[in-house]
Amino acid sequence: MYLYLGKNTVIRDSDIIGIFDLDITSQSYRTRQYLSRAEQAGQVESATDDLPKSFVVCQSRDSDRQRVILAQPASATLQRRLRTDSRKKEAL
């Protein structure tokens, strides 16, 4: 299944390592440091023109690189989309 993050950005659910709330996690020094390093390494992408509410860490299929995608939907919304899609998949 796939997860739509916005701004024509779609990722496979199997590539997702984690979905995080940007407001809560950015209070942590380690998370800020991780995001800073990922940005310096060119691994951060934006799937929104607005203020992001969440970020998704993914594993690229074509390499061992991780991608960090900033998204506008809240982390709870993205997680709910994944659960709904997996239930639909199981029903088939």
N, C-alpha and C positions, 0 to 999 in steps of 0.2 A: 504494500500500500504506500501511498504518498501523502505527504503533509504540505499543504500550501501555507507559506509564511508571509506572503504579500509581495507586491511589486514583481510579479512573474517569477518568483522563487519557489521552487518545489523540490523537496528532498524525499528520499526513500526513508520509510520508518526504520528499516534495518540499519541505516547509516547513523541514526541518532544515538549519541552517547548520553546526552542530558539536555533537559529544558530547564532554564533557570529564570527566576524573577529578577530583573535588573535592579529594581529598587532595594530589595532585601539583600541580595548577594553583593552588591557594590559597596555595602557598608563594611565588608570584610577586606582587610588589607591584602590578604592572599588573592582574593578574587580580582581586586583592582590591579594587582601586580600581574596576574595571569592575563587579563584582558589587555593590559599595556604591552606585554611581551608578544601576544598574538597580533596586536595591531602593528607593532614594529616588524614582525615577520611577514606581514602582508596576508595574514590568515583571516582578517575580519572583513565581512561583507555586510552590507546593509540591505534589508528587504523592506525598508520604509523611508518615506520622506519626512515623516513626523518623528516625534520623540519616541524612541524605542522603549517598550515595557518589558521585553524579555530578550534572552539570547539563547541560541541553540548551538550546542557543540556537536559537530558531525565528523565522521571519519570519511575522507574522500575514498571512493572506490578505486580510482586510478593511481593512487599513491598512498603513502603512509601518513600523509599530512592531515592534520585536523583543520576543520573550518569552524569559524565562529560567525554565526549569522545573527545580526541584530534584527528583531522583529517587532512590529507594532502590537499585535495581539498579546494579551496577557498570557503568562505561562500556564495558568489554569485552563484558559481557552484552548491553547494548543494541545494540552494533555487530554482534554475532553474530546477534541477532534480525533486524536489517535485512538482513544477507547471506542468511540463511536464507529470509526472505520474498521477496527479489529472485530467488533461485534458483527458488523455487516459481512465481513469476510468469513467469519465462522458460520454465519447463517447460510452461506452459499454452499 
